[in-house]
Amino acid sequence: MPSKPTPAAAPLTFDLPLALIAKIEAQRKRAGLGSTSAVVRLALREFDFGGYQPVVAEHRQISVRLAPRLRKFLAQMARKKGVSVGELLRAAVDGLAAGRGKK
């Protein structure tokens, strides 16, 4: 009976901070690996998934009312900065709480 063919590797795309990309490249050179994929496969083989404890911050969803003009401005700023509207809202509230208002 013929065996099932092994599925081909498929791409997986995800965002990483530039500092982590630099670590990948340094490890690639240090280990003599040919690609970023090889470094990620090595990391996954060596990672202790059983001992991993994710840092989880409790979140709660809220709803707020914003005037259409402010909502449009917020959406424009989010696009300009390359972040989500939620990220801008969190930064604004965090800045207010920390006394980091407009300069």
DRENPA-3360 file (N, C-alpha, C; in nm, 2 decimals, always signed):
BEGIN
1 = MPSKPTPA = +0.08/-0.12/+0.00/+0.00/+0.00/+0.00/+0.09/+0.12/+0.00 ~ +0.07/+0.22/-0.09/+0.15/+0.34/-0.10/+0.13/+0.42/+0.02 ~ +0.24/+0.48/+0.07/+0.22/+0.57/+0.19/+0.17/+0.71/+0.15 ~ +0.11/+0.78/+0.24/+0.07/+0.91/+0.21/+0.19/+1.01/+0.19 ~ +0.18/+1.09/+0.10/+0.29/+1.19/+0.07/+0.29/+1.29/+0.19 ~ +0.41/+1.33/+0.23/+0.43/+1.42/+0.34/+0.39/+1.56/+0.28 ~ +0.30/+1.63/+0.36/+0.26/+1.76/+0.32/+0.39/+1.86/+0.31 ~ +0.38/+1.94/+0.21/+0.49/+2.04/+0.19/+0.49/+2.14/+0.30;
9 = AAPLTFDL = +0.60/+2.20/+0.33/+0.61/+2.31/+0.43/+0.53/+2.43/+0.37 ~ +0.46/+2.49/+0.46/+0.38/+2.61/+0.42/+0.43/+2.73/+0.50 ~ +0.42/+2.84/+0.43/+0.47/+2.97/+0.50/+0.38/+3.01/+0.61 ~ +0.44/+3.06/+0.72/+0.37/+3.12/+0.83/+0.42/+3.26/+0.85 ~ +0.33/+3.36/+0.84/+0.38/+3.50/+0.85/+0.33/+3.55/+0.98 ~ +0.42/+3.62/+1.05/+0.39/+3.69/+1.18/+0.48/+3.81/+1.20 ~ +0.44/+3.90/+1.28/+0.52/+4.02/+1.31/+0.62/+3.99/+1.42 ~ +0.74/+4.05/+1.41/+0.84/+4.04/+1.52/+0.90/+4.18/+1.54;
17 = PLALIAKI = +0.94/+4.21/+1.66/+1.01/+4.33/+1.68/+1.15/+4.32/+1.61 ~ +1.20/+4.44/+1.57/+1.33/+4.44/+1.50/+1.44/+4.38/+1.58 ~ +1.43/+4.40/+1.71/+1.54/+4.34/+1.80/+1.54/+4.19/+1.79 ~ +1.42/+4.13/+1.78/+1.41/+3.98/+1.77/+1.46/+3.93/+1.63 ~ +1.43/+4.01/+1.53/+1.48/+3.98/+1.40/+1.64/+3.98/+1.40 ~ +1.69/+4.08/+1.47/+1.84/+4.09/+1.48/+1.89/+3.96/+1.55 ~ +1.82/+3.92/+1.65/+1.87/+3.80/+1.73/+1.86/+3.67/+1.63 ~ +1.76/+3.67/+1.55/+1.75/+3.55/+1.46/+1.87/+3.56/+1.36;
25 = EAQRKRAG = +1.90/+3.67/+1.31/+2.01/+3.68/+1.21/+2.14/+3.65/+1.28 ~ +2.16/+3.70/+1.40/+2.29/+3.66/+1.48/+2.30/+3.51/+1.50 ~ +2.19/+3.45/+1.54/+2.19/+3.31/+1.56/+2.21/+3.23/+1.43 ~ +2.15/+3.28/+1.32/+2.17/+3.21/+1.19/+2.32/+3.21/+1.16 ~ +2.39/+3.32/+1.18/+2.53/+3.33/+1.14/+2.61/+3.24/+1.24 ~ +2.58/+3.25/+1.37/+2.65/+3.18/+1.47/+2.64/+3.03/+1.45 ~ +2.52/+2.98/+1.42/+2.50/+2.84/+1.40/+2.53/+2.79/+1.26 ~ +2.56/+2.88/+1.17/+2.58/+2.84/+1.03/+2.46/+2.79/+0.96;
33 = LGSTSAVV = +2.35/+2.85/+1.00/+2.22/+2.81/+0.93/+2.19/+2.89/+0.81 ~ +2.12/+2.83/+0.71/+2.10/+2.89/+0.58/+1.99/+2.99/+0.57 ~ +1.90/+2.99/+0.67/+1.78/+3.07/+0.66/+1.72/+3.10/+0.79 ~ +1.63/+3.20/+0.79/+1.55/+3.24/+0.90/+1.46/+3.12/+0.95 ~ +1.41/+3.05/+0.85/+1.32/+2.94/+0.88/+1.40/+2.83/+0.96 ~ +1.52/+2.81/+0.92/+1.61/+2.71/+0.99/+1.63/+2.75/+1.14 ~ +1.64/+2.88/+1.16/+1.66/+2.93/+1.30/+1.53/+2.91/+1.38 ~ +1.42/+2.94/+1.32/+1.29/+2.92/+1.39/+1.26/+2.78/+1.41;
41 = RLALREFD = +1.29/+2.69/+1.32/+1.27/+2.55/+1.34/+1.36/+2.50/+1.46 ~ +1.49/+2.55/+1.47/+1.58/+2.51/+1.58/+1.52/+2.56/+1.71 ~ +1.47/+2.69/+1.71/+1.41/+2.74/+1.83/+1.29/+2.66/+1.88 ~ +1.21/+2.62/+1.78/+1.09/+2.54/+1.82/+1.13/+2.40/+1.87 ~ +1.24/+2.34/+1.81/+1.28/+2.21/+1.86/+1.34/+2.22/+2.00 ~ +1.40/+2.33/+2.04/+1.47/+2.34/+2.17/+1.38/+2.41/+2.27 ~ +1.27/+2.46/+2.24/+1.19/+2.54/+2.33/+1.12/+2.45/+2.43 ~ +1.11/+2.49/+2.56/+1.04/+2.41/+2.66/+0.90/+2.45/+2.67;
49 = FGGYQPVV = +0.82/+2.40/+2.58/+0.68/+2.43/+2.58/+0.61/+2.39/+2.71 ~ +0.65/+2.28/+2.77/+0.59/+2.24/+2.90/+0.61/+2.34/+3.01 ~ +0.72/+2.40/+3.01/+0.76/+2.50/+3.12/+0.72/+2.64/+3.09 ~ +0.67/+2.66/+2.97/+0.63/+2.80/+2.93/+0.51/+2.85/+3.01 ~ +0.52/+2.97/+3.07/+0.41/+3.03/+3.14/+0.39/+3.17/+3.07 ~ +0.29/+3.19/+2.99/+0.28/+3.32/+2.93/+0.24/+3.43/+3.03 ~ +0.29/+3.55/+3.00/+0.25/+3.66/+3.09/+0.12/+3.71/+3.03 ~ +0.02/+3.70/+3.12/-0.12/+3.73/+3.07/-0.17/+3.85/+3.16;
57 = AEHRQISV = -0.20/+3.96/+3.09/-0.26/+4.07/+3.17/-0.41/+4.06/+3.15 ~ -0.48/+4.08/+3.26/-0.62/+4.08/+3.24/-0.67/+4.20/+3.16 ~ -0.76/+4.17/+3.07/-0.82/+4.28/+2.99/-0.97/+4.28/+3.01 ~ -1.03/+4.39/+2.98/-1.17/+4.40/+2.99/-1.21/+4.49/+2.87 ~ -1.31/+4.46/+2.80/-1.35/+4.54/+2.68/-1.45/+4.64/+2.73 ~ -1.43/+4.77/+2.68/-1.52/+4.88/+2.72/-1.57/+4.94/+2.59 ~ -1.68/+5.01/+2.60/-1.73/+5.09/+2.49/-1.73/+5.24/+2.53 ~ -1.69/+5.32/+2.44/-1.69/+5.47/+2.46/-1.76/+5.53/+2.34;
65 = RLAPRLRK = -1.81/+5.65/+2.37/-1.88/+5.73/+2.26/-1.78/+5.84/+2.22 ~ -1.76/+5.84/+2.08/-1.67/+5.94/+2.03/-1.75/+6.01/+1.91 ~ -1.73/+6.14/+1.91/-1.79/+6.22/+1.80/-1.73/+6.17/+1.66 ~ -1.81/+6.17/+1.56/-1.76/+6.13/+1.43/-1.63/+6.19/+1.39 ~ -1.61/+6.32/+1.41/-1.49/+6.39/+1.38/-1.37/+6.33/+1.45 ~ -1.38/+6.30/+1.58/-1.28/+6.25/+1.66/-1.25/+6.10/+1.62 ~ -1.35/+6.03/+1.59/-1.34/+5.89/+1.54/-1.26/+5.88/+1.41 ~ -1.29/+5.98/+1.32/-1.22/+5.98/+1.19/-1.07/+6.02/+1.21;
73 = FLAQMARK = -1.05/+6.12/+1.30/-0.91/+6.16/+1.33/-0.83/+6.04/+1.39 ~ -0.89/+5.97/+1.48/-0.83/+5.85/+1.54/-0.80/+5.75/+1.44 ~ -0.89/+5.72/+1.35/-0.86/+5.62/+1.24/-0.75/+5.67/+1.15 ~ -0.74/+5.80/+1.12/-0.64/+5.85/+1.03/-0.50/+5.84/+1.10 ~ -0.50/+5.87/+1.23/-0.37/+5.86/+1.31/-0.33/+5.72/+1.32 ~ -0.42/+5.63/+1.34/-0.39/+5.48/+1.35/-0.32/+5.44/+1.22 ~ -0.38/+5.47/+1.10/-0.32/+5.44/+0.98/-0.19/+5.50/+0.96 ~ -0.17/+5.63/+0.99/-0.05/+5.70/+0.98/+0.06/+5.64/+1.06;
81 = KGVSVGEL = +0.03/+5.59/+1.18/+0.13/+5.54/+1.27/+0.15/+5.39/+1.25 ~ +0.06/+5.32/+1.17/+0.07/+5.18/+1.15/+0.03/+5.10/+1.27 ~ -0.07/+5.14/+1.35/-0.11/+5.07/+1.47/-0.26/+5.06/+1.46 ~ -0.32/+4.99/+1.55/-0.47/+4.98/+1.56/-0.52/+5.10/+1.64 ~ -0.65/+5.13/+1.62/-0.72/+5.23/+1.70/-0.71/+5.20/+1.85 ~ -0.73/+5.07/+1.88/-0.72/+5.03/+2.02/-0.58/+5.06/+2.08 ~ -0.47/+5.04/+2.00/-0.34/+5.07/+2.05/-0.33/+5.22/+2.08 ~ -0.38/+5.31/+2.00/-0.38/+5.45/+2.02/-0.46/+5.49/+2.14;
89 = LRAAVDGL = -0.58/+5.43/+2.16/-0.66/+5.45/+2.28/-0.59/+5.42/+2.40 ~ -0.52/+5.30/+2.40/-0.45/+5.25/+2.52/-0.34/+5.35/+2.55 ~ -0.26/+5.39/+2.45/-0.15/+5.48/+2.47/-0.20/+5.62/+2.53 ~ -0.31/+5.66/+2.47/-0.37/+5.79/+2.52/-0.41/+5.79/+2.67 ~ -0.48/+5.68/+2.70/-0.53/+5.67/+2.84/-0.41/+5.64/+2.93 ~ -0.31/+5.56/+2.89/-0.19/+5.54/+2.97/-0.11/+5.67/+2.99 ~ -0.10/+5.75/+2.88/-0.03/+5.87/+2.89/-0.10/+5.97/+2.99 ~ -0.23/+5.97/+2.98/-0.31/+6.06/+3.07/-0.29/+6.02/+3.22;
97 = AAGRGKK = -0.29/+5.89/+3.24/-0.28/+5.84/+3.38/-0.14/+5.87/+3.43 ~ -0.04/+5.87/+3.34/+0.10/+5.89/+3.38/+0.14/+6.04/+3.37 ~ +0.05/+6.12/+3.34/+0.08/+6.27/+3.33/+0.16/+6.30/+3.20 ~ +0.15/+6.22/+3.10/+0.22/+6.25/+2.98/+0.12/+6.30/+2.87 ~ +0.07/+6.42/+2.89/-0.02/+6.48/+2.80/+0.05/+6.54/+2.68 ~ -0.02/+6.62/+2.61/+0.04/+6.69/+2.49/+0.16/+6.78/+2.54 ~ +0.26/+6.78/+2.46/+0.38/+6.87/+2.49/+0.37/+6.99/+2.40;
% end
